[in-house]
Structures are given as structure tokens and as C-alpha cells.
Amino acid sequence: MDKHKLTFTQVVEGYILAQEARQLSVHTLDDYKNTFNKILKFWEFDPVFNEIAAEDIEQFLATIGSTPQEVGGVAPRYIEKLSEKTLLNYHTGLSALWTWAVGNALAERHVLEKIKPPKPKKSEIVPLSKDDIEAMLAVVDRSQPYKRPGKRECSHKLPTATRNRTIILLLLDTGIRVSELCDLRIRDVDQRNRRVKVLGKGNKERSLPYCPATGQAIWRYLSSRPDSSVDDFLFVTENGQRLDRRYVRTTLKRIGDRANVRGVHPHRFRHTFAVNYLRNGGNAYGLQSSLGHESLEMVKKYLQIVQADLDNAHRQASPVANWQLR
């Protein structure tokens, strides 16, 4: 068999098998599969892998990241406005595929090396405030108010209230990623010592403490599931199915909408944990370990926010400034 005659789909199949053998995380594999499916949908056929040119990839990235007005006012056959961060993820996934293909003599050239990766905009880190969290917890039990013909506006109690309250507190108290939250099983929670075992990126395990209030929320939630076993996922749907990242994002956004808190998403809880960890006396290396980061780069961004807090506090408290000494 001529390896250089394999189609894109055939090479992708081999690549996914190789990454599964490496025990790459399910979430990373899902992201890769999503990228490969997107580009196949864009091409509308299955090209010979070795014949794909850099221009073919560039066209995909340019078109999928554009609006119809940005491509001459003519809507392409496949259009989806995406952020620079998502485009970078697509570039990363395709680049990993070509690196593997070239290394296994399935392609003669690494076409992604000629394509400059998109530079995502640096988004501002805006942690949630105490008032934001309290507002969300205040509405977590009930639905958005609605009207029925001939009746007063009302709302109803949500069956997922205990679970959602526990999710909010655990995200805020530990700073875990949403993917890590979805992967938790009941056996990962040590209720006696108030610790949760998390499997992070690179299959690296870490054990994180949580406070008594969070422990009480977990106990209440698990008490509502008396038939569950230790191997069951910690957080499940009403039908007992494992939560996924999209489900959690949507759930938290809806709670934020009911509480009039804008921009609620799981990662903001991670930001909030990190900033308050430092504000309350935690050190950078402890935060790095808690968050599961390999380097201090991200932690430095949180330190900058806390430093700004200290600078503002000093301006307000400085006796030299307040007494207008000269």
C-alpha cells in the first residue's frame, strides 16, 4: 500500500488510534476530532492527505474565521464566525496531525509550518465578585419568572437546584477546570477529610481541599442520590448521565442570566478562585499546584491583578498622601 495515497480520513483514523494509545485525554481527542470534522465539512470531499497544500488549510482558516462581508460580500458554502482562540485551537490540532503524519512517512511535508498561527486576543481577567456569587446562589433554586394566560407571573422550583449549588461552590472553592469537574466520580471525593482527587491535563493527579460549606453541599447532593455507587459520576443529569462541558456552561450562564450577572462561564470561577487565593495570603507556588499549571506564566497574570489591588489600597491608606505631607 502506498502510504502517500491515503486519504485525509484514513490518516486521521490512524492518528486518533495513536493518541488513544498514548492515553491522551478524552477532551483533547474530542477537540481534535471536532477540528478534523470541521475541515472535512468545509472541503466537502476526502482529499489525498499528501496532496493537501498549505493554501487549502489557509483557505479553511480564513473562511471559517470570516463573515460574508469580509470575504467580498459573497457567502461561502461554509461559514462560521469564530474567535481567534478557536482558530488557534484548529491550527494546533491540524499541526499535531501533520507532525505525526510526517513522522510516520504518511506525508512528505508539514504544510502547517508555512502557516502562521492566529494570535488570540488577550482577554481581560474579570473575577466574579461576592455579590455576583450571592446573587447566583439566591436564584439557583427557581426558574426564570414566566407568565401564563390569565395568571400572575410565577416561577417553579428546579429539581437540579441542589446539584447546581454544589457545582458553583466546588468550582469556586477549588478552581478546577470544567472538564475536571465533569470527570469527577463519587469515589474521588473524600468527605471525611474534605478533599477531592482531580485528574488534570497530561493525566496528572492532584488532591485539593475544600471548605466545610462546600462539603455540606456535596453531602446534601449525594444524599439525594441514595442509589448511586462510588463508580458513578459525581455530577449527572436528571437522567443519570454524565455532564459535559457544554451542559455546565449553559447551566451556569442561565443561572447568571436569572441573577443579572453578565459573562458567567465556568472559567470565571477558576479566575475568581485564583485571584482570591492570592488576595487572602496564598502563595504563587501553592496556586500553581492547585490549578495544575506546569509553569507560573498564568499565575503571574493573577499576581498582576492582586498587585493592582495593593497599589490601589496603598493610595487610599497612605498617611503621606492623605495627610498631604511635603
RAURCOR-V790756 format. One record per residue. RES is the residue in one small letter. PHI is phi in degrees with one decimal (999 if undefined). OMEGA is omega in radians with two decimals (999 if undefined). D_FIRST is the distance of its C-alpha to the first C-alpha in whole Angstrom. Layout:
BEGIN
res->RES phi->PHI omega->OMEGA d_first->D_FIRST
res->RES phi->PHI omega->OMEGA d_first->D_FIRST
END
This chain:
BEGIN
res->m phi->999 omega->3.10 d_first->0
res->d phi->-79.0 omega->-3.11 d_first->4
res->k phi->-60.4 omega->-3.09 d_first->6
res->h phi->-80.0 omega->3.09 d_first->9
res->k phi->-105.7 omega->3.12 d_first->8
res->l phi->-67.6 omega->3.12 d_first->9
res->t phi->-81.1 omega->3.11 d_first->12
res->f phi->-56.1 omega->-3.12 d_first->15
res->t phi->-61.7 omega->-3.13 d_first->16
res->q phi->-66.4 omega->3.12 d_first->13
res->v phi->-67.8 omega->3.11 d_first->13
res->v phi->-59.6 omega->3.13 d_first->17
res->e phi->-58.9 omega->3.11 d_first->16
res->g phi->-65.8 omega->-3.14 d_first->15
res->y phi->-64.0 omega->-3.13 d_first->17
res->i phi->-61.9 omega->3.11 d_first->20
res->l phi->-61.5 omega->-3.14 d_first->19
res->a phi->-65.5 omega->-3.12 d_first->19
res->q phi->-73.6 omega->3.05 d_first->23
res->e phi->-64.7 omega->3.11 d_first->24
res->a phi->-65.9 omega->3.08 d_first->23
res->r phi->-79.3 omega->-3.12 d_first->25
res->q phi->61.8 omega->3.02 d_first->28
res->l phi->-63.0 omega->-3.06 d_first->28
res->s phi->-63.6 omega->3.14 d_first->31
res->v phi->-59.0 omega->-3.10 d_first->31
res->h phi->-68.1 omega->3.10 d_first->33
res->t phi->-65.0 omega->3.11 d_first->30
res->l phi->-62.3 omega->3.11 d_first->27
res->d phi->-62.8 omega->3.10 d_first->29
res->d phi->-64.2 omega->3.10 d_first->30
res->y phi->-61.9 omega->-3.13 d_first->26
res->k phi->-60.6 omega->3.12 d_first->25
res->n phi->-61.6 omega->3.12 d_first->28
res->t phi->-61.0 omega->-3.10 d_first->27
res->f phi->-65.9 omega->3.09 d_first->24
res->n phi->-67.4 omega->3.14 d_first->25
res->k phi->-62.8 omega->-3.08 d_first->28
res->i phi->-71.9 omega->3.05 d_first->25
res->l phi->-65.4 omega->3.11 d_first->23
res->k phi->-64.1 omega->3.12 d_first->27
res->f phi->-66.3 omega->-3.11 d_first->28
res->w phi->-71.4 omega->-3.11 d_first->25
res->e phi->67.0 omega->3.00 d_first->25
res->f phi->-158.1 omega->-3.06 d_first->22
res->d phi->-108.1 omega->-3.04 d_first->18
res->p phi->-74.4 omega->2.99 d_first->17
res->v phi->-65.7 omega->-2.99 d_first->14
res->f phi->-58.4 omega->-3.06 d_first->14
res->n phi->-68.8 omega->-3.13 d_first->14
res->e phi->-96.2 omega->3.12 d_first->16
res->i phi->-73.4 omega->-3.10 d_first->19
res->a phi->-104.1 omega->3.11 d_first->22
res->a phi->-58.5 omega->-3.14 d_first->25
res->e phi->-62.1 omega->3.13 d_first->27
res->d phi->-66.3 omega->3.12 d_first->25
res->i phi->-71.1 omega->3.14 d_first->26
res->e phi->-59.6 omega->3.14 d_first->30
res->q phi->-63.9 omega->3.10 d_first->30
res->f phi->-61.4 omega->-3.09 d_first->29
res->l phi->-65.9 omega->-3.13 d_first->32
res->a phi->-69.8 omega->-3.07 d_first->34
res->t phi->-74.7 omega->-3.09 d_first->34
res->i phi->-71.2 omega->3.11 d_first->34
res->g phi->-99.9 omega->-3.08 d_first->37
res->s phi->-114.6 omega->2.94 d_first->39
res->t phi->-104.9 omega->3.13 d_first->42
res->p phi->-54.9 omega->3.14 d_first->42
res->q phi->-66.8 omega->-3.10 d_first->45
res->e phi->-78.3 omega->3.11 d_first->43
res->v phi->-116.1 omega->3.01 d_first->41
res->g phi->88.3 omega->3.11 d_first->43
res->g phi->78.4 omega->3.11 d_first->45
res->v phi->-105.4 omega->-3.10 d_first->42
res->a phi->-67.3 omega->3.09 d_first->40
res->p phi->-69.2 omega->-3.08 d_first->36
res->r phi->-69.2 omega->-3.14 d_first->34
res->y phi->-138.9 omega->-3.05 d_first->34
res->i phi->-133.5 omega->3.11 d_first->36
res->e phi->-161.9 omega->-3.13 d_first->37
res->k phi->-73.2 omega->-3.08 d_first->40
res->l phi->-125.0 omega->3.10 d_first->39
res->s phi->-75.8 omega->3.10 d_first->40
res->e phi->-63.4 omega->3.12 d_first->39
res->k phi->-64.8 omega->3.12 d_first->38
res->t phi->-66.0 omega->3.10 d_first->36
res->l phi->-62.5 omega->3.09 d_first->34
res->l phi->-63.1 omega->3.10 d_first->34
res->n phi->-61.9 omega->3.10 d_first->32
res->y phi->-63.5 omega->3.12 d_first->30
res->h phi->-60.9 omega->-3.13 d_first->29
res->t phi->-62.4 omega->-3.13 d_first->29
res->g phi->-64.5 omega->3.13 d_first->26
res->l phi->-68.2 omega->3.12 d_first->24
res->s phi->-63.7 omega->3.11 d_first->25
res->a phi->-64.2 omega->3.11 d_first->24
res->l phi->-62.5 omega->-3.12 d_first->20
res->w phi->-69.4 omega->3.08 d_first->20
res->t phi->-59.7 omega->3.12 d_first->21
res->w phi->-66.5 omega->-3.10 d_first->19
res->a phi->-64.5 omega->3.13 d_first->16
res->v phi->-66.2 omega->3.13 d_first->17
res->g phi->-64.0 omega->3.13 d_first->18
res->n phi->-106.2 omega->3.08 d_first->14
res->a phi->57.7 omega->3.09 d_first->13
res->l phi->-97.0 omega->3.10 d_first->11
res->a phi->-145.1 omega->-3.11 d_first->14
res->e phi->-84.6 omega->-3.07 d_first->16
res->r phi->-145.0 omega->3.12 d_first->19
res->h phi->-95.6 omega->-3.02 d_first->21
res->v phi->-68.3 omega->-3.12 d_first->23
res->l phi->-71.6 omega->3.14 d_first->25
res->e phi->-65.0 omega->3.14 d_first->27
res->k phi->-88.1 omega->-3.05 d_first->29
res->i phi->-108.6 omega->-3.13 d_first->30
res->k phi->-70.2 omega->-3.13 d_first->33
res->p phi->-66.8 omega->3.10 d_first->34
res->p phi->-62.3 omega->3.09 d_first->36
res->k phi->-102.1 omega->3.14 d_first->40
res->p phi->-67.8 omega->3.09 d_first->41
res->k phi->-68.1 omega->3.12 d_first->45
res->k phi->-79.3 omega->-3.11 d_first->47
res->s phi->-79.6 omega->-3.13 d_first->48
res->e phi->-71.2 omega->3.08 d_first->52
res->i phi->-84.2 omega->-3.14 d_first->52
res->v phi->-121.6 omega->-3.14 d_first->55
res->p phi->-69.7 omega->3.04 d_first->55
res->l phi->-75.7 omega->3.11 d_first->57
res->s phi->-91.7 omega->3.06 d_first->61
res->k phi->-59.4 omega->3.14 d_first->63
res->d phi->-63.5 omega->3.10 d_first->64
res->d phi->-60.1 omega->-3.10 d_first->61
res->i phi->-64.6 omega->3.14 d_first->60
res->e phi->-62.6 omega->3.12 d_first->63
res->a phi->-65.6 omega->3.13 d_first->63
res->m phi->-68.3 omega->3.13 d_first->60
res->l phi->-66.6 omega->-3.12 d_first->61
res->a phi->-70.6 omega->-3.09 d_first->64
res->v phi->-110.6 omega->-3.02 d_first->62
res->v phi->-65.7 omega->-3.06 d_first->59
res->d phi->-80.0 omega->-2.97 d_first->61
res->r phi->-127.0 omega->-3.12 d_first->62
res->s phi->-75.0 omega->3.01 d_first->60
res->q phi->-63.3 omega->3.10 d_first->60
res->p phi->-57.1 omega->-3.14 d_first->64
res->y phi->-144.6 omega->-3.13 d_first->64
res->k phi->-113.2 omega->3.04 d_first->66
res->r phi->-119.4 omega->-3.09 d_first->67
res->p phi->-52.9 omega->3.08 d_first->69
res->g phi->78.2 omega->-3.11 d_first->73
res->k phi->-128.8 omega->-3.14 d_first->72
res->r phi->-71.8 omega->3.07 d_first->72
res->e phi->-61.5 omega->-3.12 d_first->69
res->c phi->-148.7 omega->3.03 d_first->68
res->s phi->-142.4 omega->3.13 d_first->65
res->h phi->-128.7 omega->3.14 d_first->63
res->k phi->-72.0 omega->-3.09 d_first->62
res->l phi->-92.3 omega->3.13 d_first->59
res->p phi->-68.9 omega->-3.11 d_first->57
res->t phi->-96.8 omega->-3.03 d_first->55
res->a phi->-59.5 omega->-3.11 d_first->57
res->t phi->-63.5 omega->3.12 d_first->57
res->r phi->-63.4 omega->-3.07 d_first->54
res->n phi->-66.4 omega->3.07 d_first->54
res->r phi->-62.8 omega->3.14 d_first->57
res->t phi->-66.4 omega->3.10 d_first->55
res->i phi->-60.5 omega->-3.14 d_first->52
res->i phi->-59.2 omega->-3.09 d_first->54
res->l phi->-67.0 omega->-3.11 d_first->56
res->l phi->-70.6 omega->3.07 d_first->53
res->l phi->-60.6 omega->-3.09 d_first->51
res->l phi->-70.0 omega->-3.03 d_first->54
res->d phi->-85.1 omega->-3.07 d_first->55
res->t phi->-121.8 omega->-3.11 d_first->52
res->g phi->72.6 omega->-3.12 d_first->50
res->i phi->-71.0 omega->3.09 d_first->47
res->r phi->-71.3 omega->3.14 d_first->44
res->v phi->-63.9 omega->3.11 d_first->43
res->s phi->-65.5 omega->3.11 d_first->40
res->e phi->-67.7 omega->3.10 d_first->42
res->l phi->-61.6 omega->-3.11 d_first->44
res->c phi->-65.9 omega->-3.09 d_first->42
res->d phi->-83.7 omega->-3.08 d_first->40
res->l phi->-62.8 omega->3.00 d_first->44
res->r phi->-113.7 omega->-3.08 d_first->45
res->i phi->-57.6 omega->-3.13 d_first->48
res->r phi->-66.4 omega->-3.13 d_first->48
res->d phi->-78.8 omega->-3.10 d_first->47
res->v phi->-100.5 omega->3.07 d_first->51
res->d phi->-99.7 omega->-3.04 d_first->53
res->q phi->-69.5 omega->-3.12 d_first->57
res->r phi->-67.1 omega->-3.10 d_first->59
res->n phi->-98.5 omega->3.11 d_first->58
res->r phi->51.4 omega->3.08 d_first->57
res->r phi->-138.9 omega->3.10 d_first->53
res->v phi->-126.9 omega->-3.12 d_first->50
res->k phi->-94.8 omega->-3.04 d_first->47
res->v phi->-117.3 omega->3.05 d_first->44
res->l phi->-102.6 omega->-3.04 d_first->40
res->g phi->-97.0 omega->-3.12 d_first->40
res->k phi->-62.6 omega->-3.11 d_first->37
res->g phi->71.0 omega->-3.13 d_first->34
res->n phi->56.4 omega->3.12 d_first->36
res->k phi->-94.1 omega->-3.07 d_first->39
res->e phi->-92.7 omega->3.01 d_first->42
res->r phi->-145.4 omega->-3.12 d_first->45
res->s phi->-111.3 omega->-3.03 d_first->49
res->l phi->-118.7 omega->3.09 d_first->51
res->p phi->-80.6 omega->2.98 d_first->55
res->y phi->-138.6 omega->-3.01 d_first->56
res->c phi->-84.3 omega->-3.12 d_first->60
res->p phi->-57.3 omega->-3.13 d_first->62
res->a phi->-62.8 omega->3.08 d_first->62
res->t phi->-66.8 omega->3.10 d_first->58
res->g phi->-60.8 omega->3.12 d_first->59
res->q phi->-65.9 omega->3.12 d_first->61
res->a phi->-65.0 omega->3.11 d_first->59
res->i phi->-63.7 omega->3.13 d_first->56
res->w phi->-60.7 omega->3.13 d_first->58
res->r phi->-61.6 omega->-3.12 d_first->60
res->y phi->-64.5 omega->-3.13 d_first->56
res->l phi->-68.0 omega->3.08 d_first->55
res->s phi->-65.6 omega->3.11 d_first->59
res->s phi->-82.6 omega->3.13 d_first->58
res->r phi->-126.5 omega->-3.03 d_first->55
res->p phi->-64.9 omega->-3.09 d_first->56
res->d phi->-92.4 omega->-3.10 d_first->54
res->s phi->-75.6 omega->3.10 d_first->51
res->s phi->-111.7 omega->-3.09 d_first->49
res->v phi->-65.2 omega->-3.13 d_first->48
res->d phi->-87.6 omega->3.12 d_first->45
res->d phi->-72.5 omega->3.05 d_first->45
res->f phi->-66.4 omega->-3.10 d_first->44
res->l phi->-64.6 omega->-3.13 d_first->47
res->f phi->-112.4 omega->-3.08 d_first->47
res->v phi->-134.3 omega->3.06 d_first->46
res->t phi->-75.1 omega->3.09 d_first->47
res->e phi->-62.0 omega->3.11 d_first->50
res->n phi->-92.0 omega->3.10 d_first->47
res->g phi->83.2 omega->-3.14 d_first->46
res->q phi->-90.6 omega->3.11 d_first->43
res->r phi->-60.8 omega->3.06 d_first->42
res->l phi->-74.6 omega->2.98 d_first->43
res->d phi->-115.3 omega->-3.03 d_first->40
res->r phi->-61.2 omega->-3.12 d_first->41
res->r phi->-64.1 omega->3.13 d_first->41
res->y phi->-60.4 omega->-3.12 d_first->44
res->v phi->-65.8 omega->3.12 d_first->46
res->r phi->-58.2 omega->-3.13 d_first->46
res->t phi->-63.8 omega->-3.14 d_first->47
res->t phi->-61.1 omega->-3.12 d_first->50
res->l phi->-68.1 omega->3.11 d_first->51
res->k phi->-63.7 omega->3.13 d_first->51
res->r phi->-65.1 omega->3.09 d_first->53
res->i phi->-64.7 omega->3.10 d_first->55
res->g phi->-61.1 omega->3.12 d_first->56
res->d phi->-61.9 omega->3.14 d_first->57
res->r phi->-65.7 omega->-3.11 d_first->59
res->a phi->-92.1 omega->-3.08 d_first->61
res->n phi->59.7 omega->3.04 d_first->61
res->v phi->-109.2 omega->-3.05 d_first->59
res->r phi->-86.2 omega->3.01 d_first->56
res->g phi->68.9 omega->-3.14 d_first->53
res->v phi->-81.3 omega->3.03 d_first->52
res->h phi->-151.6 omega->-3.02 d_first->49
res->p phi->-54.7 omega->-3.05 d_first->47
res->h phi->-68.7 omega->3.10 d_first->47
res->r phi->-66.8 omega->3.07 d_first->50
res->f phi->-68.2 omega->3.08 d_first->52
res->r phi->-64.6 omega->3.07 d_first->50
res->h phi->-60.3 omega->-3.09 d_first->51
res->t phi->-64.3 omega->3.08 d_first->55
res->f phi->-58.3 omega->-3.04 d_first->54
res->a phi->-63.4 omega->-3.10 d_first->53
res->v phi->-64.3 omega->-3.12 d_first->56
res->n phi->-73.5 omega->3.04 d_first->59
res->y phi->-58.8 omega->-3.13 d_first->57
res->l phi->-74.7 omega->3.13 d_first->58
res->r phi->-59.9 omega->-3.06 d_first->62
res->n phi->-94.4 omega->2.99 d_first->63
res->g phi->104.0 omega->3.10 d_first->63
res->g phi->-69.6 omega->-3.12 d_first->59
res->n phi->-98.8 omega->-3.04 d_first->57
res->a phi->-62.3 omega->-3.09 d_first->54
res->y phi->-70.9 omega->3.06 d_first->52
res->g phi->-64.8 omega->3.11 d_first->53
res->l phi->-66.1 omega->3.11 d_first->52
res->q phi->-57.3 omega->3.13 d_first->49
res->s phi->-66.5 omega->-3.12 d_first->48
res->s phi->-63.8 omega->-3.10 d_first->49
res->l phi->-79.2 omega->-3.13 d_first->47
res->g phi->79.3 omega->3.11 d_first->44
res->h phi->-86.5 omega->3.11 d_first->43
res->e phi->-79.5 omega->-3.13 d_first->42
res->s phi->-132.0 omega->-3.13 d_first->44
res->l phi->-91.2 omega->-3.03 d_first->48
res->e phi->-57.4 omega->-3.14 d_first->46
res->m phi->-68.8 omega->3.14 d_first->47
res->v phi->-61.7 omega->3.13 d_first->50
res->k phi->-61.2 omega->3.12 d_first->52
res->k phi->-66.6 omega->3.07 d_first->51
res->y phi->-68.3 omega->3.12 d_first->53
res->l phi->-62.6 omega->3.12 d_first->56
res->q phi->-63.2 omega->3.11 d_first->57
res->i phi->-65.4 omega->-3.13 d_first->58
res->v phi->-66.4 omega->3.10 d_first->60
res->q phi->-63.3 omega->3.08 d_first->61
res->a phi->-62.2 omega->3.07 d_first->62
res->d phi->-59.7 omega->-3.11 d_first->64
res->l phi->-65.0 omega->3.12 d_first->66
res->d phi->-63.1 omega->3.13 d_first->67
res->n phi->-65.5 omega->3.13 d_first->68
res->a phi->-63.2 omega->-3.13 d_first->70
res->h phi->-66.7 omega->3.12 d_first->72
res->r phi->-60.4 omega->-3.13 d_first->73
res->q phi->-78.9 omega->-3.01 d_first->74
res->a phi->-100.0 omega->-3.03 d_first->76
res->s phi->-58.4 omega->3.11 d_first->77
res->p phi->-66.6 omega->3.14 d_first->81
res->v phi->-62.8 omega->-3.13 d_first->81
res->a phi->-70.7 omega->-3.07 d_first->79
res->n phi->-69.9 omega->3.12 d_first->81
res->w phi->-88.1 omega->3.10 d_first->85
res->q phi->53.4 omega->3.11 d_first->84
res->l phi->-74.9 omega->3.13 d_first->85
res->r phi->-127.3 omega->999 d_first->85
END
